[in-house]
Amino acid sequence: MKNAIGTVFKFGDNVDTDVIIPARYLNSSDPAELATHCMEDIDKDFVKNVKKGDIIVATKNFGCGSSREHAPIAIKAAGVSCVIAETFARIFYRNSINIGLPIVECPEAAKGIDAGDQVEVNFDTGVITNLTKGTTFQGQAFPEFMQKIIAAEGLVNYINNQ
């Protein structure tokens, strides 16, 4: 898998799926449409400022709330290359892998990275490097089968390619 390198958008605890993509926009399942509303209730300028490859860093329980896939789809479609958090809600974690959005649990990185920092994530090793501060953190590397799912842009593509 290719490394992710991007500017960090930082969020706190318990960022739920209704904040990631507000329920009022769930009448669409189009990734491009969902991306235009990603994170707007927590950061109204997120979609204006996020660039392809940028990274979200959050603290505990990122993605809690409903089990719908719209939340990781909106994040991925907005251009985010990776989400790093202390912990993820389990269903969000699985949905993210299923749609090909890389996510990394690493409490130390979540605490040691600030908004605006430039960060690189090596998905093969799990190493997270804060290029701004010159610090590194050991996140959990993805098992090979998960790397294949993410590289295929999601579970459905992975299965169809088999």
C-alpha positions in Angstrom: 0.0 0.0 0.0 1.1 3.6 -0.7 1.9 5.8 2.3 -0.5 8.6 3.2 1.0 12.1 3.6 -1.2 15.1 4.5 -2.1 18.0 6.7 -4.0 17.2 9.9 -7.5 18.2 10.9 -7.9 17.5 14.6 -11.0 16.5 16.4 -11.8 15.3 20.0 -13.7 12.5 21.7 -16.9 10.9 20.5 -17.1 12.3 17.0 -20.3 10.5 15.9 -21.5 9.5 12.5 -24.2 12.3 12.6 -21.4 14.9 13.0 -19.4 13.2 10.2 -22.3 13.3 7.8 -25.5 14.9 9.2 -28.6 12.8 8.9 -30.4 15.5 6.9 -28.1 14.6 3.9 -28.7 10.8 4.1 -31.2 11.0 1.3 -28.2 10.6 -1.0 -25.7 7.7 -1.2 -23.6 9.5 -3.9 -20.1 9.8 -2.4 -19.4 13.2 -4.1 -22.6 14.6 -2.7 -21.9 13.3 0.8 -18.4 14.7 0.6 -19.8 18.3 0.2 -21.3 18.0 3.7 -18.6 16.0 5.5 -17.9 17.3 9.1 -19.9 20.5 8.5 -21.6 20.4 11.9 -18.3 20.3 13.7 -16.2 22.4 11.3 -18.2 24.4 8.7 -15.0 25.1 6.7 -13.7 21.5 6.6 -14.9 20.8 3.0 -13.5 24.2 1.8 -10.1 23.5 3.4 -9.5 19.7 3.1 -7.2 18.7 0.3 -6.8 15.3 -1.3 -4.4 13.3 1.0 -5.2 15.2 4.2 -5.5 13.2 7.4 -8.0 13.3 10.3 -6.7 12.8 13.8 -9.1 12.4 16.7 -9.1 11.1 20.3 -11.5 8.5 21.7 -14.4 6.7 20.1 -14.3 8.2 16.6 -17.3 7.1 14.5 -19.6 6.2 17.3 -23.4 6.4 16.6 -25.2 4.7 13.7 -23.9 1.8 11.7 -24.4 3.3 8.3 -21.5 3.4 5.8 -22.3 7.0 4.8 -19.8 8.4 7.4 -16.6 6.7 6.1 -17.8 7.2 2.5 -18.1 10.9 3.1 -14.7 11.1 4.7 -13.0 9.2 1.9 -14.9 11.1 -0.9 -13.8 14.4 0.7 -10.2 13.4 0.0 -9.0 12.2 3.4 -6.3 9.6 3.0 -6.4 8.2 6.6 -8.0 8.7 10.0 -5.9 8.2 13.1 -7.5 8.0 16.5 -7.0 6.7 20.0 -10.0 4.4 19.5 -12.7 3.8 16.9 -16.2 2.6 17.3 -16.1 -1.0 16.1 -18.8 -0.7 13.4 -17.1 2.4 12.0 -13.8 0.6 11.9 -15.2 -2.3 9.9 -17.2 0.0 7.6 -14.1 2.0 6.9 -12.1 -1.1 5.9 -15.1 -2.3 3.9 -15.1 0.9 1.8 -11.3 1.2 1.6 -10.7 4.0 4.0 -7.4 3.4 6.0 -7.8 4.0 9.7 -5.1 3.6 12.4 -5.5 3.3 16.1 -2.6 4.9 18.0 -3.3 6.7 21.3 0.2 8.3 21.4 -0.1 9.7 17.9 -3.6 11.0 18.6 -2.2 12.9 21.6 1.1 14.0 19.9 -0.3 15.4 16.7 -1.9 18.8 16.3 -4.1 20.5 13.7 -2.1 21.7 10.8 0.8 19.3 11.3 2.1 17.4 8.3 2.0 13.7 8.9 3.0 10.6 7.0 1.5 7.2 7.7 3.3 4.0 6.5 0.5 1.4 6.2 2.9 -1.5 5.8 4.6 -0.9 9.1 2.1 1.2 11.0 4.7 3.9 11.6 3.2 7.4 11.9 5.7 10.3 11.4 4.8 13.8 12.4 7.0 15.6 9.8 6.3 19.0 11.5 7.6 18.0 14.9 10.0 15.3 13.9 8.3 12.6 16.1 7.3 9.1 15.3 4.6 6.8 16.7 4.0 3.1 16.3 0.5 2.5 15.2 -1.0 -0.9 14.4 -0.1 -2.1 10.9 -2.9 -3.6 8.8 -2.9 -7.4 8.4 -2.2 -8.4 4.7 -5.8 -9.2 3.9 -7.0 -5.7 5.1 -4.3 -4.1 3.1 -5.6 -5.9 0.0 -9.1 -4.8 0.7 -8.0 -1.1 1.1 -5.8 -1.3 -2.0 -8.8 -2.6 -4.0 -10.8 0.5 -2.8 -13.1 -1.7 -0.7 -14.4 -5.2 0.0 -16.8 -5.4 -2.9 -14.0 -4.5 -5.4 -11.6 -6.9 -3.7 -14.2 -9.8 -4.0 -15.0 -8.9 -7.6 -11.3 -9.0 -8.4 -10.8 -12.5 -7.0 
